[in-house]
Amino acid sequence: MKADEEISIDETTHDEVIVVGGGMVGAALAALLGEAGISVTVLDARPAPLASDDVGRGLPAPRVSALTPVSQRLLTHLGAWPWMAERRVSPYQSMRVWDGEGSGEIAFEAADIGLSELGHIVENDVVLAGLEARLAALPSVTQRYGARVSGIEREGEAQTLTLDDGDRWTAPLVVAADGARSPLRRLAGIDVSERETGHVALVTTLRCEHGHGGVARQVFLPDGPLAFLPLRVEEDDRHCSIVWSTRPEHAERLLALDPTAFAEALNAAMEGRLGEIDVLDEVHHFPLTQRHAREYTAPGLALIGDAAHSIHPLAGQGVNLGFLDAAVLAEEIIHARQRGVALGDARTLARYARRRRGDNAAMLALMDGFRLLFGTQHPALRLIRNVGLSSTDKLMPLKRIMIRQAAGERGELPAVCR
């Protein structure tokens, strides 16, 4: 890997692909391209890589992802999963979903579709550190930290990025993987449709009286869904990460509580299913906004991950959709290079957009529908959702379809990742 020290100030540096944003999705794309021998630079606004010796040790980090078996296969293909598994990955075999205002409940079991797990709950830092370890071993990948893009311009068949320190980076293809508020998307003039969900997410780490038994739990409450995501800490299965999506005024009341009172509120909301609760960390919070870029591409530019779409955490699908974006775009780039086509070719980018936009839009619409259905107080709709949950629980063919959707098994991993 080329080191930052080798880069001269105020020079224009040329690569085949520049990835702006070194988070999980951007790092996955860079690793896929690096494995194919493509010269790629990752421009990351963070000041430094993660301190990998500290990752996955001690108290779990508050931000976690529910990784599907498809994402696990991608990370295994990249060689990151073994590193992650040595640190901390928490498998779950089933899900329990119920309506906190009624009697409707449904259970999803991995065994019903022939899987050993529905997925793994993994700290985001563990995923990223595993990918960073892989990137460090790829000679065609450069990681530049403390790099903030201040401008982008098209020069012939190349895109040129200007950083806030004056450096310029040029490549035929630039990829925006810089998050939901993507500065690069804004600089490129790509519009985004934006919908406020009316929810704030509260996240923290807990230890419960009873073990979770490898079960992810989600209850739909009047103000929004509460998820208990199972974690294993040194073989202790009493730990959970929670995501409580609720209305801003309710979030304010919860954030004002001391840890004991907040734990009591959690226990009451979860109907005491895991016994008494200890809150182990600060309660973090952030607003939830659903976004979808009106275009996934522009000349010499592609959007992936949250830069293209950000979704309500209701089903934990955000990073999994992003990994599929990265895998599909990598496949199109690699095929273009094999055919001698310019990596920023409009037809190459159009194929990526066609393959990913429809699936992502369908998932965003599905999550929005669930949010609206379970957020309504209309008596007739409340009855429908209760009857629907309980009835679906008894219809195994339909339930298998839903389990496959929850496990991400309906998303196909491109051939370059198998």
Summary of the structure (lengths in Angstrom):
residues: 418
radius of gyration: 21.8
end to end distance: 24.4
largest distance: 66.5
contacts: 1449
relative contact order: 0.18
helix: 38%
strand: 30%
